């Protein structure tokens, strides 16, 4: 009997048991849930032609004789579209100094590290503009970025000058705790179109416990200026200028998932990105005090996401951005430009991080590893290396190879392979190797749990409708 005589013969598929059912996906990036009996029919090639099951399997690209090659190629192209664009995110660390003492960060007012000089800032911007990416984001970080206001202003000016010729889709952003914001800086940032991102870990007690500031309540300062920037964006009718806030989940955060959601809701931020803490850099050393396991975060996430869905089902739009970016992959087979979940990942080929001294790293996580004494992910320097040399440095090649899921035996057969990615810096920090031991690491358990949680929502008509609505808006 030849292959064409077996209509239900399965094509190359991956599967994962989920309770009493199975999740299955082919290379085209379409995920389906099957009962045990349906899965047995898929595996044995016994699905009857013309049956509803046969139609579902064919539509998902799981049957050899019913492959839609155009659909498969389109899905793969969409999910991997960012791999060939060049670094679009360029993080300039203007200083390691800070006026806060956050529990998950090593930056301090008296800590090591100087200020990025004006010349280094300009060289970093010029290096960024050598990327072929048509979309370019320059993100200014610290420490506390506002401590180096002259370098920030110089870098913004140089970027705008270069873009008059380059014509890129340029976005400028500063990450700040907002405690040093004043009227002059506020007016300049609004006038220059530099968006603001701050940390907001939740209600005041939680935020102030995580983000300690000798000057008073870091929460009060952040909220005050968030409201000012929101009002300015509304006044000017510029949704692209709305400020954003990011929360970091510590062990203390796990106690109040609903309260954290309500804090973001009360401030009118329109959504929240529920993201886990990563054991990289200083946070890795402090992990026994502030860290947790994958299942602890997933329990927190489920409770918070349940509250988010309740808010949306009551008629109020409120986006959970982690679910939105995973849904964009699962539903639309699109790359949402989330560099941690690419194959290969975004290290060097999707982002570059420029330290205050001009050293360049594969990513901000690689820079944080160097801040703790290990420069494994250093690519070179803006003063001593060309753009080509930076992107072809050994660390860049290692990250690309280690995060390409075809090179990860466990990942290569995983049902979530079309949508997922691995972080070589995470593997290196936790397991001592950029390749890591994926099945025994927390990264895998965490990502699988998140994908399963979001996919289960997409299987329910009402929650799927909510999430599809998110994907139509700016917030996702």
N, C-alpha and C positions, 0 to 999 in steps of 0.2 A: 504494500500500500504506500503510495507516495504522499508527500505532505499535502498536496492540494486535495487529496481525498479525505482529509481530516479537517473539516471546517473549524472545529473548536480547538485545534492545537494551539497551545499558548506560545506567545512570543517571550522574549527575555523580560521577566518580571521579577519584582522584589516584593517581599511581604513582611508583615510584622503582626504578631498576635496581639490583640487588644481585648482583654477580657475573654468573652466567649466567641468573639468574632475575629476577623482578619482584615487588615488594611493591605491593599495591593496597589502597585503602581508600575507602569512601564517607563521606558526612557523618555516618553513624550511629556511627562509631568502631569498626568491625570491620576488622581488618587480616588480609590473606591473602597467602600466597606462591604465585606462579604460575610455571610453566615458560614459556619463550618462546612455545611453541605455544598454551598456555592463555591467555596474555596476548593473543596475536593474535586468538584467538576472542572474548575479552571486547571488545577494541577494535572488532572488525568486527561484533559482534552475532551471531556465528555459532554460539554455544554451543547444542548440541542439547537441546531440552527433554526432561527425563527422564534426562539423563546425569548422572553424578556431578559433573562440572564445573558443569553448570547449577545443581545443588543447592547447591554450595559458593558460587557467585556470588550466588545468591538469598539464602542465609543471611547473607552479608556485606553485603547491602543494595546490591548493585552493578547489579541489573537493574531497569529502569524498570517493567516490568510485574509485578514480584514484590515491590514495596516493602512492608515491614511498617512502616507509619507510626508505630504505637505503640512499636515497638522503637526506631526512629530517634529519636523524641522523647525516649524514656527515656534513650538513650545520651547524647544531647546535654545533657540536663538533668543527668545524673550527672557528666559531665566538666566542666561549667561551674557546678556548684552553689555554689561559693564566691564567684562574682562579685557576688552580690546580698546577701550576709550582713552586710557591713560589716567594718571592721578588727577582726580577732580577735587579732592579735599586736601588742603594744605594748612597744617596747624603750626602757627608760629608761637612758640613759648617765649613770651617777652621777658619773663623773670621767673625764678623759682621762689622768690620771696612772697610772703603773704602775711596779712594781719589777722588771719584766722588760724585755729589749731584744730582742724577737722579730724575726727577719729580715724578716717580712712585715707588721709593724705599726709605726706611728710613735709609739705611746704610750711615754713614758719617765718615770722618777721625777722628772726636773727639767724635763720638757717643758711646753709651754703648756697652758692650760686649767685651770680651777679645779674646785671641788667643787660639785655640785648642792646648792642650799640645801634645807632642809626645806620651805620654802614652795613652791619650784618643784617638788619631788618630789610634794607633795600636789596641786598644780594639774595635774600630768601625769596622776596617777592619776584625778583627777576628770574630766579630758578623756577618758581611755580609757573610763570607764564611760558616756560618752554614746554610744558605739558601739551600734548595735542588735544586734550579734552576741550570740548566746546563749552562745557559748564565748569566753572571754576569757583570754588568757595575758599576764601581765606578766613581762617578762624583764629582769632587772637586769644591766647590763653596765658595762664600763669601756673603756679602761684596765683597772685592777683594781678591780672593784666593791667589794671588802672594804675598800678604803681609805676609803670613805665609808659606814661602818657605820651611823651615826646616820640618814642619809637612807634607807638600805635598810630599817631597822626602822620608820621613820615611814611609808614608802610601803606596806609590808606591812600595818601596822595600819589605815591609811586604806582600803586595798582591802578588807580583811575587813569593816570597818564598813559601807562602801557596799554590799557584796554581801549583807549581811543583809536589805537592802531589795530589791536588784535580783534576787537569786536566780539569778545566772548560773553557768554551769559554769566556775569560776575556777581557773586554774592559776598558780602563782607559782614562778619559777625564777631562780636567780642563776648567772651565768657567771663563773667565777673560776679563776685558775691554782692556787688552793689553798695557795699558799706562806704566806699570812697567816692561814690557818685555825688556830683554837685550840679548846680544850675548850668555852669559853663560847659561841663562835659556832656550833660544831658542835651543841651541845645546843639552842640556840635555833632553828636552822634545822630540825633534826629535829622539835622540838616544835611549830613553827609550820607544818610541812608544806611548807616551801620546798624544792623540788628543786634539785639541784646539777648543773651541767654544766661540765666542764673540757676543756681541750685535752690530747690525747695523740697526738702525731705518730708514735709508733712505739717501737721499742726505745730504751733509755736514750741511746746514743750519738747516734742520729738526733734524738730529741726535744730533747736538751740543745744540739745544734748549731743547731736551728731556734729554740728558745725559751731564749735565754740569760739566765742569772740569776747575779748576782754573789754571791748567798747560798749557792750550792752547786748541787746537781743539782735542776733543776726537775722532772725525771722522778721522782726519789725522793719528793719532796713530794707530787706529784700522785697517785702510786700509793698512798702511805700513806693519804691521806685518802679516796681512792676506795674502798679496802678498808673503811675505817671506816664510810662511808655505806652501802656495800653490806651490811655486817653489821647495821647498824641497821634497814635496810629488811627484811632477812630476819627479824630478831628480832621486829619488829612485824607481820610478815605483810603488808607493803604493797608490792606490786610497782610501784604508781604512784609510790613514793618512791625507787625505785632511781636512783642517779646515772647520768649519761650522759657520754660522752666523744666529742669530735670530733677528727678528724685533718685537717690541712691538708697537701696534697701540694706539696712544693717540688721543685726539680730534684734535690736530694739524696735525696728520698724515692723517686724513680724507680728507684734502684738496689736496693731491697729490698722489693718488693711482698709476698712471702711472709712475710718477717720481721715486717712491720707487722701482717698478719693474725694471725700467731701471738702477737704481743704482746697483742692484744685478747682472743684466745682464752685465753691463759694466765691473764689476770686475771679470767676468768669474766664478761666483759661481755655475752656472748650474741650479739654481732654487731658490725658496723662500718659506718660510712658512708664509702665511698671517694669523696671529693669533690675536684674540681680546685681549684687556686688561681685566683682571679679577678684580672685586672689592673686593679683599682680602688683608688683611694686610694694609700697608700704603696706597696703591692705593685706598682702600675703603674710607679712610679719605680724600683723595685728589680728590675723584670722581667728585665733582661739578666743579672742574677746568679742569680735564683731561679726564673725562669719557664721555659716550654717550650711546644711546639706541641701542637695537638689530638691528632695521631697518637702523640706520645710519651706523653701521658696515657692514651690508649686502649690502647696496648701494656701499660703498667703495670696498667691496670684489668683487662685480659683475664687477665693472669698471676695477679693477686690474686683475681679472681673464680673462676678455675679452682681455686685452692686452697680457696676457700670452698665450692665445690661438692663437692670431694673430702671435706672435713670432714663435710658434710651427708650425703653418700652412704655414709659410714662409720657413720652412725647418730646423729651428734651435731648437734643443732640449733644453727646459727650463721648469723645473718641478715646479708646485705649489703643495707643499707637503700636505697641508690641503686637497685639492681635491683628491690627490693620496691616502691618507690613507682612506678617505671615500669610494673611488672607490674600494679599495681592499676589503672592507666589502661588498659593493653592488654587485660587479662583481664576486668576488672569494669566498666570504663568509669566509674570513680569518681574524684573529685577527692581526692587524698591530702593536701590542704592544704599542698602544696609551692608556695610563692608564686612561685618563679622560672618554673615551668612552667604558668602560667595564661594564658588569653587573654580579656580583658586581664590583665596580670600583677598581682601583689599590691601594687604600689606605691600607697600611700594608701588604696586600697579594700580591701586585705587586711591591711596593717600600717601603723603609724606609728612613727617613731623620734624620741625626745625627747632632745635634746642636754643637757649639763649646765647650760647657760645658759637653758634653756627654749625654745630654737628647735626647731621641729618639721620633720621631713623626710619625704619620701615613703617612705623605707625606710632601713635601716642603711647600705646601699651609697651612697645619696644623701648621708647624713650624712658618710660617709668621704670623699666627693668634696669636700664643704665643708671638711673638716679640712685638705685640701690647698690650700685657697684659692679654691674655686669653689662658691658657694652656689646653683647653678642649681636644685637639687632642694629648696630650702627652701620650706616651705608657709606659715610664719608663726611665731607664738610662743604658748605657753600663757598668757602674760600680756597679749597684745594682740589675740588673735583668738579668735573663737568656733569651736566644733567645725565648724559649717557652713562658715565661712570657710576653715578649714584644708582641708576635703575638696573645696572648689570652687576652690581656688587654681590659678593657671595651671600650676604644675608638676604638680599632680595630674591635670589635664586632658590635658596633654601626654603624661604616662606612659600614661594609659589609651588614648589614640589611637595612640601609637606601638607599643604592645604588643598591640593588637587585631590578630590575624593577618589579618583581612580587609583591613586597611589596609597590609599588607606584601605587595607583589606576588609576591615569590618564595615566601613562606610560604603564600599563599592557594592555591597549586596543589601544595603539598608533601603527600606521602602521610602524613606525621606531624602534619599540621595539627590533627587532632582531639585530639592528646595533648600537643602541645608549647606553647612560649611563648618570648618573647624578653625580654631585660632592657634597658630603655632606658638605665640607668646604665652598663651594660657597653658598649653602642653608643656612648654619649656619651664615655666614657673612652677608648675605643680608636679610634673613627672620627670623633669630633667632632660627632655628631648623635644625638639620641634614637632616630631611625628607623634610622640606620646603613645600611650596604650589606650586607644579610644574606648573600648567597652568597659574598662575599669575606672575611667575618669568621670568626674562630675559633669563635665560639659555635655557629654552625650545624653546622660539621663535627663538633664535639664532641657535640652533642645527637643528631645523626643516628647517629653511631657508637655511642653508648650505647643508643639505641633498637634498632638492628640487633643489637647483642650480646645484649640481653635477649630480644628476640623469637626469636633463634635458639635460646636456651635453652628458651623456651616451646614450641618445636616438637619437643623431645625429651621423650618421656614421663617418664623418670626425673627429669630436672632440672625439668620442669614440676611434677611432684609435690612436689618440694622447695619450690619457690617458692609453690605454692598453700598449702602448709603454713605458710609464713611469713605469708601474708596472714590467717591465722586467729588469729595471736597478737598480743600487745601490741607486740612489737618493730617491726612493720611499720605 
